[in-house]
Amino acid sequence: MNQLPTKDQIRQWIAENPAQGAKRDIAKAFGIKGAARIELKRMLRELEDEGGVVRKRRTYREAGSLPPVTLLTVLPPDAAGDLFLRPMEWEEEGAPPRILFIPKKGDPALGAGDKILGRLAKVDLDDYEYEARLIRQLGSNPVKILGIFRAEAEGGRIVPIDKGADKEWRVGRDFTEGAKDGELVEAEQMGPKRLGLPQARITARLGDPMGPRAVSLIAIHQHGIPDRFPDAVLAEADAAKPAPMGKREDLRDLPLVTIDPSDARDHDDAVFAEADTDPANAGGHIVWVAIADVAHYVRPGSKLDREARKRGNSTYFPDRVVPMLPDTLSGDLCSLHEGVDRPCIAVRMKLDAEGAKISHRFLRGMMRSAASLHYGEVQEAADGRPNPRCAALLDRVITPLYAAYEAAKKARAIRQPLDLELPERKIILSDAGKVLSVDFRERFDAHKLIEEFMILANVAAAEELTRLKKPLLFRVHEEPSADKMDALREVAEASGFSLAKGQVLKTAHLNRLLSQAQGTEFDELLNISTLRSMTQAYYHPQNYGHFGLALRSYAHFTSPIRRYSDLIVHRALVSGHGWGDDGLSAQDIEALEETAKQISDAERRSMAAERDTTDRYLAAYLSDRVGAEFAGRISGVQRFGVFVKLDETGADGLIPIRDLGREFFHYDQDSQTLMGADTGLTIGIGQRVTVRLAEATPVTGGLVLDLLTLDGSALPQGKPGKGGRYAPRKPGKFAPRDRKIKRKVERTRR
């Protein structure tokens, strides 16, 4: 079209095309291109403000309407026996539209409270506005349970290991699979729901829950992380051969080095820097980042590709890694080992004297790593204490890398990405899997150097593919919601700091707050609170920017061995530059949005499993110290109790509301505080506490604490006759559940 549509035309088109509500669909329908898209965005915003359309997850629909595929809850049958449905998500004013369920032959019988995914059709009737047909019933797959089996005469019970689970499951004699008392088992629900304990059948026996390295195994099963490669996938990986030189550019004389943790099991990125000799860029630098060419080995549609897409990413535990790719690739052919020819996709970036990237060039090459280094030794060398192998690389490699990083820091300071400083815990295990210590990882400039160069390379990849007009997966991080910013502002003000209100939020504003708190007792609290206020990053084929990094365009390019998103970006670069037949396939492009959601979900699954594993290891480490006192800080307040982060280990424990005292506590969600009804005692985030460890349960990762002092003072007594004085429990009153488990396991083995 030569001219823009009117708002009425846009509204009508959205109403007539409920399945195509994305901005790009609207732009395509009206032939809107280029700069005119900005005007379309303005018109859509006006329509939204006027109430003509509503926006949900980047799609627009007519106000008061529902999307064609919707999550629905079944209502009780009406007097005529018809089933009506209610949308599970309805955020508009007024009652949601009435929806009649139209069953078809073969549909399961539905009852009140069941949840379904339904396909809606709008109808022009007085009694209801939509008719719905079943796509699938939700929650109809058997419920999975992971727990401890307790043998009984007629079978047994399963005690779930989830922290929040409070019900047990009955297992009949014929469904125990021979499980022994105290074993960790996986089970699934069987039969309909009835009064009493729900029924389950054991599907897998996982052994002693207190055994070596059982902690990560629990997380793997609990979160459904695929940890075994099918034989066909392994066979495909084993058949792979080293990549030939072919038409690749020869980078083998370039002294690229890998810099990783000392215990790294794969090396997927290498770096090199040198001063730019171009007189037009005085004081500038050339930075090379070379990344393992995984796309050469993992072809679209192959068995390796399907398995990698399903896994989404590698998952890292203190005692093991569940890799995205088999070890033949991740640990060998794709890993940039020292002194070995390896295929790569590299980017050569030119930085000016102030660290700003002024150009870049991508290429497909063959490299040979000059050295596999770790962060500690590189930092020692930069600080003037090189070991023999770093001494040989100091002038040619290490010093120029730090010089380029010093320039990049200047550009970073101008950009002002979110500058969070959160200590990372490192759990040290013995060979038998026992926790020896919990340390906090040291963070060197060597870490920051690699991070900054990886960010530069990721930005270059996003910009390059945008220039080439090739589809890709962006790494998206949207700005936090107003509600979360209000909550952070409350925490800041309670700590004696301020966060400006009424302006467009920028990371610089948050950095200013973090700078105010730096070096004070509230430093860690405000870093944690700021992190919690952020939205979760995710992958998407559309570019919505990266708030945390203060970048307009960002993609993941630098870790294709352990992230599927990076493999998609590599394939897009292959297609965009015509480097071979292993670029993006038509199926890749068609499924890009689905892939983005799948790998975003997989990332969250891995994060949850890693977090749960850390909690269990910390609980195991502290289980011998029940009754000991610890210093900490309140990190969260909920209606059911108070969370405390312990200074010594960074572990999080709960003080249940029932154990705070005998008075009633009022919970204020806005200020995140609890206030005693009798004493007026106010408990809030950031307060210093002394606590006593009452329970530590390794199998669930739960820590239960008693509150001893608040901000250095003993707790006040309640009013006479209204609750009395605070009386924390005596240590050992509630024996840890894991000790019972251990005793029973030992008894059955005798």
N, C-alpha and C positions, 0 to 999 in steps of 0.2 A: 504493500500500500504506500501511497505517496504521503498520506497524512495520518495522524494519530486518530484512533477511535475515540468516541466520547466515553465518559464514565458509564453512562447507561448501556452502551454497547458492550463494554467490558463486563459489567455486572450481568447482562443477559447471557453473554457467552459462558461465563463461569457457571451460571445456573444450568445451562444446557449441556455443559461438559464437566460434570462433577468429578470424573476420573482424571482430568487433566488440569489441575489447579496450580501447577508450578509456574513461576514467572516466565520461565523459558517456553512453556507450552503456550502461554498467552501471547508472548512476543512472536512465536512462530505462527500462531493462528492469524495475527494481524500484520505479519510481515514487518515487524519492528526490528531494526538492526542498529548497530553502532551506538552513537550518542543518544539516539532516541530512546534507548532502554532506560536512561536516567529519568526521562520524562514519564515513562511508563511506571517506574518505581514510585515516582511522586504521586501519580494518579491513584495507584493502588493503595498508597499510604492514606491518601485523602478518603478513598472509599472505606478503608478500614476505620478511620476516625469518625466517619459519618454513620457507621454501623451498617453499611450496605453489604460488606463482605467481612469475613473473619479469616484470620491467618492461623494455621496450625502446622508446625514443623515445615515451614517454608512453602506451604501450599495455601492457596486461597479457595474459599468456597462461599456460597451465598449465605448471608446471615440467617440463622434459624434453621439451616439445613444440616444434613449429615453426609459424611463421605460415603461413596458407594460400597465400601467394605469397612465394616465397623465391628468393634467388640461390644457384645450385648449380654445382658443378664435377663434370664427368664423370670417373668412375674407369675404369681399364682393364677390359675385359670379363672376366667370370669364366669358369670352365671350361665352363659351359653356353652362353656367348656373351651372357649378359644384361648390360645396362649398369646399374650402380648409381651413385648420385650422393651427393655430400657437400655439406652446407651450407657456404657460404663464410664465414658468420658463426656461430660457436658458442662461447659464453663460459661455458657451464655445466660443472660437473665431470663427468667420465666421457666415454665415447665418444658421438658424436652418433647419432641414430637412423639405421637403414639405410633407404635410399630406392631403390626400383626405378623405372627409367624405362620408361614405357609409350608407345611411339611410335604415332603415328597416320599414316594415309596422307597423303603430301605433306610430312612432316617431313624436314628435311635430315639427312644422315648425320652422326652425332656420333662424335667420337673422344676418347680420353683427354686430359684437360686443357682441353677446350672448356668454356666457361662459358655457362650459360643462366639465363633467368628461368622458373621452373616453378610450376605450380599443383599443390598437394599435396592428397591425400586420405588420411586416416588409415585404416588397415586393421588388422584383428585377426588377424594371422598370426604364426607363430613365426619365419619366416625374415627378415622385414622389417616395418617399422612404417608406411611410407608408400609410396604410389604417386604418381608425378609425371608430369604431361603438359606438353609444351613450350608456353610462351607465346611466347617469342622467343629466338633465339640471340644472345648478347651478343658484341660485337666483330666482327659479320659484315659491317658496313658497311666500305667501303674505308678503309684508313688514309690520313689526309691528311698531306702533307709540305710544309713551306715551307723552301726552301733556295736555294743558289747553284748554277746549272747550269754544269757543266764539259764543254765540247764535246770529242768524240772522233770517231775515224773511223767507228765503228759506232753512233753516237748520242751517248751521254754519261753523265755521272754527276750526281747531285744531292748536294751537301754540306749537310746540315740546319743550320739556324741556331740550333736549341735548344741551350742551354748543356750539357745533359746527354746529348745525342745523340752517339753515337760510331760509328755505322755510316752508310755511304753507300748510295745507291740507283742501280741501273742503269736507264738509259732507252734503249730501242731506237730505231733510226734513224727508224722510222715514227711514233714517239710523242713527238717533241720539240716539235711545234707551231711549229717554226721558231725556237726559243729560241737565243739567242747566248751565247757563252762569257761567264761573269761575271754574267749576268742573274739577278735574283731571280725565282723561279718557284714556283708552287703545283702540286702533283702529288698523285696518289693511287696507292695500291698496285694492282697488277694481277697476276692469276695466282696460283697457289698458292705457299706458302712452299717454297723449295728451298735446297739448299746454295749457298753463294756469296752475292753481293750480291742483295738483294731487288729485284724488278722494279717499275717505276713508269711512269705516263704523265703527261705535263705537261698540266694543265688550264687554267692561266692564266699569262701572262707579266706580271710586275709591274715590269719595268724595272731601272734601275741601283740596286743596294742602297745605294750611297753617295750617291745623288742627294738633292736637297733634299726634306725632309719625307717621306722614305721610312720613317723610323723608326716613326712612328705607323701608317703603312700596313701595316708588317710585323705589328705587334701586332693590328691589326684583322683581318687574314687569319688570323693564327696562332690567335687565340682565337675566331674565328667570330662576330665582332660584326657584326650587320646594319648596313651603312652606306649603303645605297641604298633609298630609299622606292619601292615599286611605284607605277606610274603611277596606278592606281585610288585609292591612298591620297592622293597629291598632288592629284588631282582633287577628292577629297572635302574636303581642307583648303582648296583654292582657292575652293571654292563657299561656304565659311562667310562669314556676314555678322556685323557688329557686333551684340552682344546688345542687345535693346530694354530699356527701363526696366521695363515690365510692372508686376508687384507687388513689385519690389525696393524696399528701403529706400534713401532718398537720402542718401549719405554724401559727396557732392561738396563740401560746405562744410567737411568735417573735414580739417585739413591733414596728411593722411597722407603720409609720405615713404618712398621706398625707399633703403636703405643697402646697397651691394654693393661688391665689388672694382672697381677702376677700369676693368678690362677686361671687366666682366660683359656677357654678350650677351643675357640675359633678366632680367626683374625679376618675380619671382612673389610677393614679400611686401612689405608696407608697414606702418609702425608710427606710432603717435602716443600720447602720454601727457599727462596733466594731473593736477593735484591734485584729490582728491575733495572736493567741497563739502558732502558729507553730514556733519552734526555728529556722527552716530553712528560715523563712521570718521575721527576726527581724525588728521591726519598721513598719511592713506592716499592711494592713487593709483588712477587709472583708466588702464588700458593697453589700447589697441586694436591688434589684429593683423589685417590684411586680406590675404587670399590670392586670387590669380587664380582665377576660376571656370572651370576647365578642363572641368568636368563638363557645362557648357552646350554646349560644342563637340564633345566626344568622348563620344558616346552609346554605351551598352552594345550590343555586337554589331556595331557599325559597322566599316568597314574601318580607320578610324583607331584604333578601340579594339583590334582584333585585333593590329595592328602595334605599338601601344604596349605591349600585354601581352607580346608576343614579345620586345621590346627590354628591358622591365623598368625601365630607367632610361637617362638620358643618360650618355655616357662622355666624360671630359675628358682631353685630351692637351695638351702645351705648344703645339702648333701648330694644333689643330683640336678641334672638339666633334662627337661623333656623337650627335645629339639624339634624344630619345624621340619627339618630335613634329615634323612639318615646320615650316620656318621661318615659314610663313604664320601659324601659331598661336604657336609658341614665341617668335618674335622680334617678333610684331606683335599679333594680336588678343588673345592671352592675357597679353601682357607689360604690366606696369603702368607705361607710359611717362608721363613728366611732362606734365601739362596735358591729358591725353586721358581721356575717359570709358572706364572699364573695369569689366566685371562682376566681382564678388568675393563670397567667403564670408568673413565677418568674425566675430571674437569680441571682445566687450567684457568685460574682466576687472577685477574690483575687488580691489585689494591693500590689506592693512592697513599700518600704519606700520612693521611688522617684515617686510614683503614677502610675507607669506603670502596666497595667493589665497583670498578668502572667498566669491566668487560669480563666475559668468560667464554670458554670454548670447550665443548664436549667431544670426546673421542673414544673409540673402542680400541683397546690396546693389549699388549702383552708386557707384563712387568716382572721384576724379580726383586723381592724385598731385600734391602741391604741389612736389615736387622729386625728381630722381634724383641722389642723393648717393653719394659713395664714402667708405670707412672713413677714409682718411687725412685728408680735409678736415673730416670730422665731428669727428675727434679733435683736429685743430688748433683748431677752433672751441671745443671744450670746454676746451681748454688756454689759451684767451684770445687766439688768433691766427686769428680767422675771416676767410675770404675774403669778397668782397662778397655772394655769394648766401647763404652761411651766416650772415652778419651779419644779414640780413633775417629769418632763421628762428631766431635764437639764443634769444630770450626766449620765443617762442610754442611752439617745437618742440624744439630741441636740449637746452636746459637742463632742461625737464620730463622728457625721456627719461632723462637721466642721474640725475635725482632719483629717478625710479621704479626705475632700475637699482640705485642705492645701497640702496634698501629691499629689492629682490629679492635682493641679495647677502647680506643678513642671514638670510633664509630659507634660502638655499643653504648658508650656513655651518652652520646647524643640521642640514640634511638630509645634508650631507657626501657629495656625489657624488664619484666617483673624480677626483682632481685631477692629471691627467697634464699635463706640460709637455714637448711634443716639438716641436722646431723643424721647420717645414715648408719643404722646398726649393722654390725657384722657378727654373726654367730660362729664361734669357733667350735668345731666338733672333733672328738677323738675318732680313731679308726673304727671304733665300735659304735659310733653314732651318738655318744654321750656329749652333752654340752659342757665344754671346758670353761668357756668364758664368753661374755658379751661385751664387745668393744664398739666404739664408734669409728667409722672409717675416716682415715685422714684424707683431706681434700687439698690437693696441691694445685699450683698454677698449671702443671702438666695436664691435669684433668680439664681445667677451664680452657686451655689451649685447644685440646682436641674437640671439646664441645663447640667452641666458637667456629672452628674450621668446618665442622660437620654442619652447623647451622648455615654457614655461608654456602656450602655445597648444596644443601637442601633448597635454599632460596633460589640458587642458580638453576636447579632442576625444574622448579615450578615456573620460573620465568621463561626458561627455554621451551618447555612444552606449551606454555601459553602462546609464545611467539610462533611456534610451529602449528598451533591450533590443533593439538593432539589431545584426546581425552586422557585424563589421569585421575588419581585419587589425591586430593588435597588433605593436608592435616589441618583440621579446623578447631579453633578454640574461641568460642564466642564470649563476649564480655559478660560479667556476672549480673545477676538480676538485681533489681532495686531492693528487693526484700533481703537478699544476702548482704548487700552493701549496708543496709540499715543495721543488720545484726552485727556486722564488723564494726560499724561506727559505735554501737553500744559498748562493745568490748574495749575499743580504743579509748572512749571517754571514761569508762570505769577504771582504766589503767592510767589515766591522767594525760592522754594524748588526744589529738584531734584529727579528723578526716573530713575534708571539705565536702560540702553538700551543694546541690543545685548547679552543677556544671557537668559537662561531658566528661565521663570518667576516662582517665588515662592511667597507664601503668606508672607514670611519673608521680601521680598523686599517692599511689600505694607505696611506692619506693620512699617517698618523703615520710610517710608514717613509719615504715620499717626503719628508716634512718633515725627517727626520733627515739625509737625503742632500743636501738643498738647499744649494747653494753649495759643496759639496765636489767633489772630482774624480770622485766616483761618481754625481753627479747624473743625468747622461744615461743611464748604464748602468742604474740602477735604474728609471728611467722606462721604458726600452725593455724591461727584463726583466719589469716589472709588466704592460706592454701585452701581451707574449707569453704571459703566464700566463692572460690572459682568454680566455673562450670567444668564438666569433664570434656577433655579434647576427644575428637572422633574423626573418622575418615568420611569424605564425601566427594563426589565428582564435581560439585560446584564449589567455587571459592568464596568462603565467607570470612577469610582472614584469620590471623592468629593473634588474639588479644595479649596473651601472656608474653609472647616474644616481641610484641609491638611490630608485627610484620603484616603487610598486605597480602602476601602470597607465600605459601609455605607447603612443601611436600616432603615426604620421607623417601630419601634416595640412598642413604648411607649404610643400611643394614639388611641387605636382601637375604642373608643367610638365616636371619632370625625373625624377619617381618615380611609378611606377604605383600603389604602395601608397597614396600620398596621394590619388590619384584615387578609389580604392575608398572611402576614409574620407569624401571629399567626397560621393560618391554616397549613402553611408549617412546622412549628415547631411541630404541632400535628402529621402531617404525618411522619415527620422525626424521631420522637421518639416513634411512635406507641401508642399514648395516647388515641386514640378513633377513632370513625367513622366520626368525624366532621372536618377532615383535608381538604387539597386541593382536589377538585374533578377533574376528567378528563377534565370537561368543564372549570374549573378555569385555568388549565394549558394551554389548547388550546387557550384560549382567553387572555392570560397574556399580550401580547403586546398591544392588543386592549384596555384592561383594563387600562394599564399604560397610554395610550394616553388620554383616557376618563377622568381619575381622574386628570391628569395633567391639562387638559383643565378646569375641574371643579374648580380646585384650583385657576387658573388665573381668572375665572369668579367671584369667591368669593372675591378675592383680589380687583378686579375692583369695585365690588359693595360696599365693605367696604370703599374703598378710596373715591368713589363718595359720600357716605353717610357722611363721615367726612367733605368733602368739603361743602356739603349743610348745615350741622350744623354750620360750621364755618362762612359761609356767613350769616346765620340767626343771629348768635351771633353778627356779625359786622354790620348788616343792620341798627341798630340804631345809628351808629357812622360814617355815610357818611359825609364827609367833615373833619374828624379828620386826623391828621398827625401821621405817624408811621415810626419807624426805621426798616430797613431790609437790606437784602443782595441779590444781583442779583444771582439767582440760575439757570437761563437758558436764552439762547439767540437764537432767531429764526428769520427768515426773516420777520415774521409778527409782531414781538414785543419782549419784554423783560419780563421774569418771575422774580418775587421778592418774597422771603420768608420773612414774617414778624417776627421780633424777639419775639413779645409778645405772639403770638398764634401759630406760625409755619405755618400759613395759606399761601397759594400761590396765588398771584394775577398777573394780566397781565397789562403791560403798552403797549398799541397798538402802532405800529410803527407810525401811523398817529399823535399820540399825543406826540412824542418825540421832535418835533420841526418842523419848516417849511423847513428845508433843507433835501436833499436826503441822506439816509443812505445806505452805501454799506455793504452787509452781507458777512462775511468770515466764511464759514462752518468749515474749518480746525481749526481756532483759536477761534471759537465761539464768534465772536465780530461783532459789528456794528460800522462803521466809518462815521462821518458826511462829506459830500462832500465839504461843505464850511468852516466849522470850524476845521475839523480834529479831532473832539471829538470822542474818542474811548470808547465804552461801552462794558464791558466784564464780564464774570462770576467772582463772588467773590467781586465785588466792593460794598462798603457801600453806601446806599441810604437813603434819606428821601422821603417819598411818601405821597400823600394825597388820601384817599379812595374816589373814584368818584362814583362807583356803587357797590352794594352788592345784588346779586339776589339769595335768598335762594332756589328757585325752580330749578335752574340749578347748583347752587354751584359756580357761577362765581363771581370773584372780579375784578373790573377794577380800576387801579391806575393811578394817575398823578405823574410824576417825578418832585421833587422839588430841591433836591441837589444830587450831585454825588461825593462820597468820601469827603463829607463835604463842597464842593464848589458849588456855584450857576452855572448853565449851561452857557457856553459862548454864545455870540450873533453871529448870522450869519453875513456874509459880507454884506455891504450896497447893496441893490437891489438884493440880492441873498438869499432870505429866511427870513431875519429879525430876530427878537429875539424870543426866546422860550416863549410860552404863555400857561401855563397849564389852563385847564378849571376851571371855578368857581364851587365850590361844589354845588350840587343840580341842575346843568344845565340839567342833564339827570336823571330824577327821576327813582328810582329802579323799575323794572317791578313788583316785588312782592307787592309793595304798591298799584299799580293799581289793581292787582288781588284781594287784600284784600278788597279794596273799593267796587269792583263790587260784590264780594261774599256777603258783608254786605248789599248792596243795594237790592239784590235779596231776601234776607231773611226777609226784613222788611214787 
